Amino acid sequence: MNVLEIKDLVIDYGIVKAIKSVSMKVEKGSIVAILGANGAGKTTLIKSISGAVKAQSGEILYNGKNIANMDTYKIAKTGILQSPEGRMILRGLTVEENLLVGSYGLKSSSQTITENGVSKIVKVSKKQRVLQLLDMVYGYFPVLKERRKQQASTLSGGEQQMLAIGRALMGDPELLLLDEPLLGLAPLIVKAIFEIVERIKNEGKSILIVEQNAYQTLKIADYAYVLELGKVKMEGKASDLITNDELVNAYLGQKK
């Protein structure tokens, strides 16, 4: 089952057609990568899904509903949240305050719990959901819990990236969009963040990731699309693409 399906999407900046009839799918519970060089259209594409960039034509189907050109806040309410390129940490706020900003759109909900082998549906307040999600995020990123009262702007680059991902998770997305999450990070931090991204997927989220670190991204992705000048140049299972040396060297950069 596809959580997201893009059909013949066209995004035109006037002089430049940034996305040229692109089609792609994200299967529920999978990690899908969008790869390619600078200027290929990767960030434009992911921003169109979150509503930050408008499309000229085509469809963006989320659970079967066309969300193309919806307002960003309305798309967020449907269950799509983005960790943006550049992290966009809110200066002047602590780590925990930054996380709580991500929970702004949450509402009370119902959850199924099991006690003594019996399942029942209980109402969960917004406050309870926020606390549950904080526990989840701190479980993924223990360093954020240690530094929750610290000014977010004083974190290292890797910690700020963890905070950006955690803030998106605080909105409890079904589909998590990650835009260049590894930009400028050291190899050890890259490895740690990717391990966490895999955990997030294994616990039920669907993930669409835009990344230039193609070889490392293919190690965790289930499927990948390679963009070139606004078009899908190649696509396939990540496990197939990563073993194609000619493909990796030509479009994705040298192995690291």
N, C-alpha and C positions, 0 to 999 in steps of 0.2 A: 504494500500500500504506500502511495506517495503522499508525504505531508506537503510537499511543494512541487509544483510543475510550472515551468515557464514555457510559453509557446510564442515563437516568432516575435520576440521582444525587439523593439527598435527604440533607441534613445538618441536624439539628435540635439546637439548643442548649437545648431545654426550652421556654422561653417563646417564643423566636424560631426560626422555621424559616429558616435562613440560605441554604440552597440548596434550590430547589423543583423537583425533577424535571428537572435539567439534562442535556442530551445534547450532546456535541461530539466532534470528531475532530482529530487531528494527523497529517497525512500525513508519511511518512518524508522527511527532508531538507528540511523546510519550517520557516518561522517562523509561528507562530500566536499572535495577540494576544488577550488577554482584557481588555476595556476597560469602563469604567463609573465612576460617581461613588463617593465614599466610602460604605461601607455596602452596596454592591451585591452583595457576596459574593465578590469576586475573590480575595482572599487566602485566604479559607476554602476556596475551590475548589482552589487550587493546593496548599495544605497537605494536602488530602485525598489528592492524588496522591502526595505524598511520605510519607504515612502519619502526619503530625503531627496530623491531625484525622480522627476516625472518622465513617463514614457510617452512616445509619440503614438505607438501602436503595439499590439500584442497583448498577451494575457499573463498575469502572475496568479496562479491558482494555489491557494492555501486551504488544504482540506476541501478542495473542490470549489471554493468560492473565489471569484476574481477580486483581488485586492489592489490591482494596478491603479496607481494615482490616488489611493485613499490617503487621508491625512495620517501623518506619522503616529500621532497619539492613538488614533483608532486602530492602526495596524498593531501597535504595541499591546493594546487591549485584547486582540485576537489570540496572542500567544507567541508573537515574533519579537525578539529583543536583540539588540546589537551591542557588541563591545567594539567601540569605534577605533579606527586608525588614529594613532596619536594619544590614545588612552583617555584624554579629556578629564583628568582628575580635577575635582573641584577644590581649588585652593582656598584656604581659610577654614576648611572643614576637617574634622578628624577622619581617620579611617572608617570608623563605624558610622559616622554621619554620612560619609560618601555612600556607604552600603545602604543605609536607610533611604537615601534619595531614590535608589533603584526600586524600592518597595512602594513607592508613592501610589501607583495604580492598583495595588492589591485590594481585594474585597473579601468579605467573609465567604466561606464556602462550606461544602459538606465533604467529609472524608469517611472512608470505610475503615473501621478498626475491628480487630479480632481479640476477644477476651474469652479465655477458657474454651477455645474452639468455636465460639459463636461470633459471627460477623454482624456488625450493626453500623448504621450510618449515624454520624454525629455532626453537629454543626460546629464549625471552627471559626472563631472571630478573626478579624484582620490582625489584631495584636498577636493572637496565637500563631497565625501563619507567619508573621514577620519573625517571631522568635524561632519557629521551626526552620525557616529559611536561613536565618543567621547561623544557627547551629550547623546546617548543611554546608554553608559557605566556609565557616571556620573549620569544619572537618576537612574540606578540600585544601584550604590554605591556612594552616595553623599559625603561620607567621603574622597573618592579619589579625588573628585573635590576640596574639602577644602585643601587637602594636595598635590595638583598636582605639586607644585614647590619644595616639600620636597624630600630629598634623600630617595629612596624607601627602602633602607636597615634599615632605622630608624623606619619603620612602625611596629606595633604589628603583632603577628602571624596571627590574624584574618584579619587584614587589608592587609597583604601580600597575603593571600589566595584570598581575593576579587580582588587584583591587578592581580594575576595569571589568574583568571577567566576572568576578564576584558580584559586582554591582548589577550587571545584566542578569545574573542568576537570581538576584533578589526579587525580580519581577515574575519568577516562576515560569519561564518561557517553555513552550513546547519545542520551538525551533530557535536555536541560538546561532546568531550570526557573528563570526569572528573576522575582523578586518585587520590583516597584517599584525597578528598578535606577537610575532617574534622579532619585530623590527628593532634592530640595535641591541639585541640581548646576547649574552654570552652563551656558549654551547651548553654548559651545565644547567643554566636557567631554561634554555629551550627544551632540554630533555625533561626537566621537572614539569614544565607547563604542559607539554604534550602528554605526559603520563596522566595528568589531571584531566585533560580533555578526553582522554580515553575512558577514564572513570565516569565522567559526566555522561558520556554516551552509554556506557554499560548500565547506568542507572536510569535509562529511559528517555534521555533527550535526543533530539535530532540536531545535527550540527552542520552548518555550511561555513567553510573556512576559506578566506582569500589569503594567499600567502606566496611570497617570493622564494622562501626556503623550500623549494619544491621537493627535493629528495627526502628531507626529513618529514615533510607533510605526507608524502605518499606512504610512509611507513605506518601511519595511523589511519589513513583514509580508507574507506571502502570503495569509493568511486571517485574519479577525477575528470575534470574538463580542462583542456588547455586552450586559453584564449590567445588570439593573435590579431591585432588591429580590429578588435570588436567582433570577431567571429570565432566560433568554436572550430579550432583547427584539428583537435583530436579529443577523443574521450575513451574511457574504458575503465575496467577494474584497476584499482591502484596497484594490486599485486602483479598485474600484467604490465602496466606502464613502467613500474620501477625496475623490471628485469630487461627492458628494452634499452640497451645502452645507446643505440643511435638516437632514439627518441629523447632520452634523458639529456644527452649531450647537445642535441640540436635545439630543444625547446625549453628544457627545464634547468639547465646549468649543470656543471660537473658534480659528480657525487662527492659527498663530504664524509 
